Amino acid sequence: MKLWIAQGFGVGRIPVAPGTFGSVVGVLWFRLLLMTANLWLFAAGTIAAIGLSVWLCGAAEKRLGQTDPGSVVLDEIAAMPVCYWGWVAILIWKTGAMPVTAHFFSTGTWPLTLGVFAAFRFFDVAKPWPVYQSQSLHGGWGVTIDDVLAAVYVNLVVLLLYAAKTLL
């Protein structure tokens, strides 16, 4: 059961691009968290998923006898909501309320949502400093934290683009 969850409920067993498919499930997780319409539940769900990822991805490494096995995608699922924290923060700052799913999944905004997704995949694969180095952390920490750091890079890009748009 632990391995199945760490493999993204089986999604990680897809033979081609399991990390990308895991990230798609992460977008669904992000949407589910948004549906709570509560910032505290959104944050708690994200943090809980990261903690669960550390634990279960570490267990999966032991079970499979591999370091950061490709089939283990819970780390992508858990990190995906973090990719949108900057955007969520901008919307809360502008409106004073937790954004609804339409802010991310409507006709006008889905290209931006897809852009955030693509940026995450880029940083997850490219692994700029310190993303690559974080993989040396012990067990599930190394599996999960590299994805969280890739998500931090995505937020930096989102915030820079927002600042550039605001200044122009």
N, C-alpha and C positions, 0 to 999 in steps of 0.2 A: 504494500500500500504506500509506504514512504517513497519508494522508487517511482511508482506510477505518478504520484503527485509531483515529485521533483522533475519528472519528465513532462510536466505540463499537462497532466491528465491524459498522457499518451501522445500528445502533439509532438513531443521531442523525438518520437520514434519515426517520424516522417523522414524518409531517407535523403531528401534534398532540402537544404536550407532550414534545418530545424530551429535555429535561433530566430530566423525571420518569422516563422510560423508561431514560435513562442511569443514573439513581440506582438503579433496580431492578437493573441489571447490577452496579452498585457493591455492592449488598447481596450479590449472588452472589459477587463478588470477596472481600468480607468473610468470607463463609462458607468459601470456599476457603482463605483465609489461616488461619482458625480450625482447619480440618481438619489443618493441619500440627502442631497441638498443641505448638507451640514458640514462645515469646514472641519469641525473636530472629528467627525466620523471619517471624513476624507483623509485627514492626516493620520488618524489612528489606524485605519485600514491599510494605508500605505506602509506605515512603520511596522505593523504586525506582519504584513506580507514579506517585508525585508527580513525580519527576525525569523519567520518560518523558512524563508529561503536559505538563510545561513545554516539553520539546523538540518533541513532536509537535503540540501545540496551536499553538505558534508557527509551525511549518511549515505547518499547515493555514490559519492566518490569511493567510500569504503566498500560498499556493496559491489560496485563495478570494478574496483581495483584500478581506477584511472584518476588522473588529476583533471578536473574540469571537463568531464566527458561531454561531447557534443550533443548527446541526447538529453542532457539535463538542461532544461530551459526555464525552470521556475525563477531563476535569477533575472531573466529578461522580463518575465511576467511581473515580478515584484518591482522592478526598476521603471517600467514604462510610465506609471502615474507620476513618478518623480520628474520625468521629462516635461510634464505639463505644469509643474508647480509655478514656474515663472509666469506663464500665461494666466493661470488661475489667479495669481497674486495681482497681476495687472488689472484683471477684470474686477476683482474685489475692491481694489483701490479706486477704480473708476466708478463703480456702481454702488459700492457699499454692501454688496450681497454676494453670496456664493453663486457662481455661474451655473446655469442649467446646461443640459447636454446639447441644446441647440447652438450654444456658443462654439461648440467644437464639431458638431456633426450635421450642420445645415448646408444647404447648397452653396452659400457664400463662404463658409469657413472650412469645409472639408479639405480643400487643397492645403491650407495651413496645417491642419491636423496631420495630413499625409506628410507634409514637409518635416514636422517634428519627428514623426516616425522614421523617415528616411535619415534624418540627422542622427538619431539614436543608433540606427544600424551602422551608419558611417563611423561614429565614434567608438562603437562596440567592436567593430572590425579593425579600425585603424589603431586603436589603443594608444593615443598620445599620452605623454607623461601626465600624471602618475597612474593612469589606467592600467597600463601594462605591468608596471611595478607592483601594483596592488594584488596581482594574481599570485604573488609569492606568499601572501598571508595564509595562515594555516586553515586547512579544511574548507568549510562552507564560506568562511569569510573571504577567501581569495576568489571563490566562484562568484559571490554576490557583489562584493564591494566594487569590483571592476565595472560592473554594469551600472551601479549607482553613480560612480564617478563619470562614466560616459553620459549619464543623464544630467549630471551637473554641467558638463560641457554644452549639452543641448540647451539648458537654461541660460547659459551665458550668451549663446547665439541668439536666442529668442529675445533676451533683454537688450542686447546690443542692437538688434534690428528694430525693436520698439523704440529705443532711444534715438536711433538714426531717423526713423520715421517722424517722431515727435519733433525733432530739431529741424527737419526740413520743411 
